[in-house]
Structures are given as structure tokens and as C-alpha cells.
Amino acid sequence: MNPINQPITLPCRAILKNRLVKAAMTERMSNSSYEPTEAHQNLYKIWAETGAGLLITGNVMIDKNHMESAGNIFMGDEKMIPKLKDWSDSSKGPGNHIWTQISHSGRQTNRFVNPRPKAPSAIQLKKLWLFGKPQPMTESDIQEVIQGFAKAAKISQESGFTGIQIHAAHGYLLSQFLSPKTNHRTDKWGGSLENRSRLLLEIIRVCRKTVGNEFPISVKINSSDFQRGGFTEEDSLIVVKKLEEEGIDLLEISGGTYEKAAFFMGNDKKKESTIKREAYFLDFAKKVREVCDVPLMITGGFRSFNFCNDVLGEGDCDLIGMGRPFIGNYNIMGDFLHGKIPYLENPPIRTGFSAFEDAAEGGYYARQLINIAEGRGLKPNLNPMASSMFIVKHEFKKARQKSRKAK
């Protein structure tokens, strides 16, 4: 049997039925109360039917004032548990897991949600006109974040989700604390790598105490920020070892931030080495294997059935994460898992203007995801330039709806 179809037992003794994972992608579809909707249920039912062993949700946020998108779900109110349970129930096919990706966006908070977000330090993200200048967090703010993650973990568990992923990558709050480029603090939360990693490790400890030893806790971390003065591969390997010592159940490797989006590398002109390897972070995964025995997931770039099996068979990672293929190829992912489809195609999204390419890519897939969730299916001819404007317009519209309700 192909390795991608083999089960795996995690350290907490949870069993994933195969090695294919639907990686996290922001849905942007919550209602005016930050709750999941029927669109979430429709979308995750489709994904559960692909047969993937694990589905990881898009960002669910621990703080209403720090949303990456005005359409995020808030995971901080027990009154929402019935609707969250409807979502988790719809996400369960035969034997698959469904985990929430819990997060705080810090300086990457949408300015329509909060024009003065809190972050490790007052360093503004200047991209897409979407982010305000942050305020440095106080000690009280940091303690609230720790408890917010613990509460989100508990609500996830009580809502029927079968695990959590703590998002410490892609420039969100925990990634901001890890990076010397965005963390200029001089207290116990900044400076040395030991201090910069303190918040992530404290959150893992509190979450583990909250959910118990048999509930999977995963962490998503950058291999590096791919920015001068940022979080490096050397830093990441040290933190990875600390994560193993804390007893996490799965480590997902990604990379980049909104300023340097390595997680959107799929449509760049591919280097010869990338064409040969296919997966973006495989070289770094091999370094992780030398220092850490935690089950390892790589997300980014996997497209061919044979290559997925080669990587798994060689032991370079334990799980294959895919994001955009679960949008652009959602109706054939089951056939791919069983080798009936040898390769997953994803079209390049290009405006012809370099300043708009990341926005076009993100907007295109955000629009397609919403189309699928609302029953319209894929629209292959979406205009790239219109897609580049979609996220800004969509966020403004969502934020206005929620602002009106608050009044």
C-alpha cells in the first residue's frame, strides 16, 4: 500500500487514518456574531468527503479585537458551542480528525477590525493598506493572550473538534514574538531566543493542562521568516527542540510572513531545485529530523501522488499538508489520495503587475473558497486584477456589517 494511505499514531495516542492533511486556509465567512455559518458546514462536509485523514480549520481567533479577517470565527465564548458543534459535526467523515487552528493576529490585525492592534512592539506592517500601527503589549495583555489560547483550546474540545493547532507561523502574534525583527522588547518576553519563545511555550503548557494528555496539540512554525534580521532556520531548530520537550503531538513546517510570503510560492518562477524537489520546505525538514522525533508535517508545493509517497517512504516527513489543491481540485482529492489522479494542477494567477501578485493570489483563492462553500462551485475564469482587490473590499464589507450590529 502507498505510504500516503497508511495510518499514523500520534504521541497522545490519537490515530490519523492516513497521511493527507487539509492544511489551514482562512475562510472569511463568519456571521455578524463571529460564528460559523451553514457555508462552513457545507465546505467542511465537502472536504471530509475527500477522505483526508485530518482537516485543520482556518484561523479561529482568541480575541475579537484581533482578527486577521473580519470574517474569522471567534473562539472565546461558550455560548457559541452549539454552532461550533454543528461545524465540527459536519466536518467528520469516516474516521477523520478535525482540528481548530487557534491564533491571535497581533500586528496583522485587519485595520477595519482594529486600527491600533496590540503586538510585541510598535512595528507596523505596511502591506495591502490593511494594517494599523500597533501598540506594545503590557504584561497584563500577554497574560490575557495565554489564557485566551487556553480558553479557545477548551471550547474547541467541548465543541467536538478532535485537536488543536497553535499558529506560530506566517507573521501572526506568536511568530511576531519569535522574530527579532518584530520583537524589540527588553523584558522577559524579548531579546534572547529563550525569551522570545517563552510565550509560545507557556501557551502550550497551559493548553495541555486544560485539555489533557490525550487531546492532540500541534504547532505550526516557520522554518524562517525569509527576511534579514528575522527568525532564522537556526532559531527555528532550537525552538523545535523545545517544542518536543513540551510534548506536542505534531509539528507543521511552513515559512514566511505577509511581508515575505513564502507560503504563496506556488506560482513564482520555479528554481530548478524546486522543480526537482517539489515541496518548499523539504530541506529544512531533514534538518528537523536530526534534532526532533515529533511527527512532522510539511505544507507547501506538494502536487504529485508519487512524490508524496516518495517523501513519506524516505521518512522525510510523516504527513503531507495541502492547501490550495483542496480549493482548486476539491472534487478530485479523493481520487488523488488513491492514486487515480497522478498530479494536481493549480493555475498561475497573474495580473502582470508585481505589486498586485500576492493580493491576486490570495483574493483568487478566497473567492473560490467562498464560491464552493455557497454552492456555486469553482469559477475558473475569475479576473486576477479583480481578485487582487477582493480581500480589501470583502474585509471592509464584513467589518461594516459587524460594526452595525454592535451599534
N, C-alpha and C positions, 0 to 999 in steps of 0.2 A: 504494500500500500504506500502511496505517496506520503512523505512526511507532513505535508500541509493538512492531511486528514487524520493525523494521529492526535489523541488526547494528550493533555499535559496536566499534571497535578502541581499546584502552587504550594509554597511553604505553609500556608494556612490550611492546606488540605482540600481547598476548593479545586474542582476539576473542570477544565475547559475542554469541550468535546473535540475541538480541532484548533489549528494554529492561525486561522484567519480572523483578523480583528477589523471591525469598522472603527477607524480612529475618529477622534472628536472633530466636529466641524460646527461652528456656530449656526444655530437655526434661525434666529432673529424673528421668532413667531409668537412670543408670549402675548397674552391678552393685556388689557389695561391694568390688571392687578398683578402682573408679572407671573402669571400662572401658565402651565401648559394648556394647550388647546387641542381640539379634535385634529388639527393639522399635524401636531406632534404624534398623536396616536396613529394617524394614517401613515405617516412617514416611517415610524419605527416598526409598524406591522410589516411594511414592505421590506425593510431591512432585516427583520427577524426571519422572513421567509427565504432570504438568500442562503441560510444555513450557516452563516458565520458563527464561530464559537463564542465571540464576545462583541458586544456593541458598547461603545463608550459615547455618552451624550456629548453634545456641545456644551460650552461654558454654562454652568449654573453658578450663580453668584451668591456670595455670602453677605453682601451689603447692597441695599437698594440704591445707595448714593454712589456706588462704584461699579457701574455696569459697563462692560465692554461694548454692549449694544443695548439700545433702548428696548430691543426685543428679547433680551435674555430672560431666563427664569430666575426668580429669587428663591433661594433655598434657606430660608431663615424664619419661617412662620409655620408652626404646627397645624394651623387652620387649613393650610394648603394640602395636607397629606392625602385627603380623598382624591383630589385631582391629580396629584403626583402618582398615586397608586394606579389610577386609570392609565396613566402614561406608562408606568413600569409594566403593568399587565399586558398592554398592547405590544410591548417590546419583546415578549417572551415567546419564542418558538420552541420546538422540541429540544430541550436541554441546553439552550444558550444562556449566557450571562448578560446582564445589562448593568453597567456601572455609570455613576454620575461623575462627570469631571467638574470638581468644585474649584472655584477660583475667585480672586479679587483682582481687579484690573489696575489699581493704583493709578499711575500717571496715564495709562492707556484707557482711562475712562472717557467715554464719549462726551464732548463738551455740551451736547444737548441734554445730557443727563446731569452733568455737574461741571460747571466751568472752572472750579477750583478744587480738584480732587486732592486726596492725600497720597503721599508717596514717601519713600525713604528720604529723599532730598528734593529740593526745589529745582528740578531739571526738567524742562518742558520737552515733550515730544512734538516736533514740528513736521507733521506729515498729514496730508489729506485734509488740512484745515479742521480737523475733528477734535483736537485735544487742547485743553487749557493748561495754564501754568499751575503746577501742583504746590501744595503746602507740605512741609516736612512733618512727618508723623511724630506725635508725642508718645511717651511711654504708655499712657492710657490707650491711645489709638492702637498701638501694637498689641496690647493685651486683648483688646476687643477683637482684633483680627484672629488671634489664636482661638479665642472662644467661638468666634463665628465659624471657623472651619470645623471645630468640634460639633457645633450645633447642626451644621449642614450635613456632616457625616451621619449623625444620629437620625436626622429627618430622612436622609436617603435610605438608611436601613429600615426605618419604620414604614417607609412608603413602598417597600417591596423591591427596591434595587438591590442587586446582589454583590455590590462592591463600590469602591470609590477610586477615583484618580485625582491626586492633588497636582494641580497645574503649576509647575515651577519653571516653565519654559516660555519662549516667544515674547519676552518682554513684559509679561504681567507682573503683579506685585512681588511674588516670591522670586522671580527672575530678576527684578529690579534690585531686591536686597542682595542677591548673589553677585551682581555685577558692580565692579568698582567704577564703571562709567556712570551709573545711575545712583549709586550709594556712596555718598560723601560724608556719612555720619562719623562722629568721633566717640560715640558711646559704645555700649556692649553689642550693638546691632550693626556696627560698621567698622571699617578699617581692615583688619586681618580677615582671611578667608574663614577662620573659625568663627569670628563674629558675624560675618556676612551670611553664613549658613545657619546661624543659630535659630532664626525664625522658622525656617523650613523644618529643622529637626524638632523644635518644640511642638510644632503643629502635628507632626507625625506621632509624637509621644502622646499628646492629648487625644488625638483621634483614635489611636489604638486603645487607650484606656476607655474611651467612650463606646466603641463598637465591639470590643473583644478580640480575641486571638484568632477566631475562625472566619472573620469577615475580611475579604481581600482589601488591602490598601496598596495602591500603585502610585508611582510618582512619574511625572513627565518632566524631563530636564533637558536643557540644551547641551549639546556637545561643546558648543561655544556660541558666543554672540556674533562671531564673524565681523567684529568691529575693533579697531585699535583702542586699547585701554579698557576693553570689556572683559567678560567672563571667558576664560580660555579653556582649551582642552585639558591642560594641566590642572586647572582649578576643578574642572568637572570630574576628573578621575578621582581626586581627593574627596569630593562630595559624594560621589558614587559609593566609595568605600564606607563613608559614614552612614549612608542610607542602608547599606547591607547590615551594618551593625545595629541599626534601629529595627531590623526585621521586616522590611517591606516585602511585598509578595510579587511585585512586577515592576520593572524599570522600563520606561519608554524613552528612547533617544530621539531627539529632534534637534533643531538648531535655528538660530537667528532671532530677530526681533522685528517689530513693524518697520524699523529703520533699515534693516538689512534682512529681508525676508527669505531666508534660505528654504523655508517650508513652502515657498512658491517657485522653486527652481525648475519645476517640470517643463516649462515652456521656453526656458533660456536655451541659447545655442549650447548644445552639449559638448563638453570636453570629451576627448577620445576615451579617457579613463572612465567617465560616467557612462558612456555608451557600453563599454565593456562590462562595468560592474552593475549598472542599472540603479541600484539603491544608493541614496545620497550619503548615508552615514555608516556604511559598512566598515570602512577603515577604522573609524572610531570605535565601533562595536567590538572589533578584535582587540583593541586596547582595553576596553572594559572587561572583556573576558579574562584578561590577565590579572585583574585586581578584584574581581567580584563574581560570585556564583549565583546572584539573584537572577531569576528568569528574565530574559531580555527581549524586548520588542523594538523593532526598527520600523519607523514610519517614514515614507518618502521615496517615491520613484519606482516601487515595485510594479511591474506591469505584465510580466510573462510567467506562466504557470511553471515552466521548467526551471526558471531562475529562482523562483520562490522555493521550490523543492531542493535545488542545489544548495542554497544558503542554509536552509534548515538542516539538510542532511550533513553538511560540513560542520554544523554546530556553531555557526557564526551568530545566530540568534535563535530564539525559541518561538517567537510569534511574529507574524507579518502584519503590519498595520497599513491600511489603505484608507484614504480619504476621498479624493475626487472620483476615483473609479466607482464608489458607491453612489455617486450622483450621475456621472456620465454613462455608466454601464450598469445601473442598478438592476435592470431587468435580465441581465445575463450573469450576474455574480455567482449564482448557484451553479450554473454550468461551468464557469471558470473554476470554482472550487473543486469540481470533479473532473477537470481536465478536458472538458468538451470544447472550451474556448481557450486557445493557447495564448492569446495576447489581448490586453485591454487597451483600446485606443482612446486617447483624450486629445481633442483638437487644440491647436495653439490658439490663444486668444490675444490678438494683436490689434492695437489702434494705429500703429505707425509713429507714435509719439512716446518717447521713453518715459516721460514724466507721468504718463497715464497707465502704463502697462500693469503695475501691481494692482491698481484700482480696478482696471478692466477685468483682470483675472479673478479678483475677489468678488466683484459685482456679478460677473457672469455666473459663477457657481452659486452665489447666494440666490440669484433669481431662479436658477434651475431647481435648487433645493425646494424653494417655496412653491414653484410650479408643480413639482412631484407631490409634495405634501397636500396641496389643494386639489389634486386630481386632474391636473392639466397635462401631466407628463412632460417629457423633455421638449424644449423648443430649440432645435439645433441652429437656427438662423438668428439668434439674438445679436443685436448690433454691439460690437465691442466698445465703441465710444459711449453709447447709451449705458452700457453696463458699468463703465468707469464712473458714471455719475450716480449709479443706483444706490450705493451704500449711503452716501451723504443725504440724498433725498429721502430714502427709506428711514434713516435714523431720525431725521427732522420730523417726518410724519408720525413715527411711533412716539417720539418724545412729546409732541404736541398732544396726541391722544391721551397720554398718561398725565400730562400736566392739567388738562381739562378735567379729568376725573378727580385729581387731587383737590381741585377747587370746589 
